[in-house]
Amino acid sequence: MRHQARKRFGQNFLQDQQLISEIISYINPQENDPIIEIGPGLGALTNPLLERVSQLTVVEIDRDLVARLRERQTPKLTIVEADALQVDWQALAGDRRLRLVGNLPYNIGTPLLLKLAQQASVLTDVHAMLQKEVVDRITAKSGTRSFGRLSVMIQACFEVRTLLEVPPEAFDPPPKVQSAVIRMVPHEKQPSATELSSLEAIARLAFANKRKTLRNNLKKQIGDEQFSQLGIDPGARAETLGLPQFFALAKLLNKGNTSPSK
Ligand code: SAM
């Protein structure tokens, strides 16, 4: 029976075989790679992955799709019926480092990637299809309009690269927006959990109002003197700062140095 695509689960199934092959060659799966696919759906990526690897784990939330996958009775395939946002990647990884792949449901893309940033050290890489607009924000360079909290948080943990842009016609049903495939490779040295949470706090505040200056967005946390000690112009906007400056501000916040100097 034909599966009726469910909007609430962001179901846009890949149907362009040429594109699927391109994605698979970017992933370049090796037989013993511990690959986890998020949202296998009807198997557009699952099938070619199963041809290449000895074991594949998939995480799917839709119980009808899970039932279909179970019907296959493929010993190579481990099916986890779960919400990918609730998965403990560290526990799933054990002593391995995981390779995550997925044509991600658009409604969970951003929160999922932010969660992955907290567990980046258990990952080898991530290949994900997302809305192009989200990929543009993730990969944005400091000084550009798209540079924001998401760029800071993801680039703090991963090397990021856009691999492909994908038009709506590649999917059934077609989404309303353009998509893109991104590769994210964790940096060798990861920020600690404390550093990451201070970074998140500072990025949230600094970008709270993108048109305001740093001085205005951070007036309760950081004073002019502290900005000048870090060589940061308080009259600038957050999007002009580079990652090292965000880390420096986060460190200041973390020290509990929350009262601006006069
Ligand atoms: N991989 C398939 C493809 O490329 O055709 C399906 C991609 S479709 C965009 C997203 C898939 O993720 C669907 O199978 C959907 O049911 C599943 N999904 C949606 N929300 C999820 C969640 N929170 N956790 C796990 N899977 C989810």
Residues whose N, C-alpha, C, O or C-beta is under 5 A from the ligand:
A	BS01	SAM	F9 G10 Q11 N12 F13 L14 I38 G39 P40 G41 L42 A44 L45 V59 E60 I61 D62 A82 D83 A84 L85 N103 L104 P105 I108
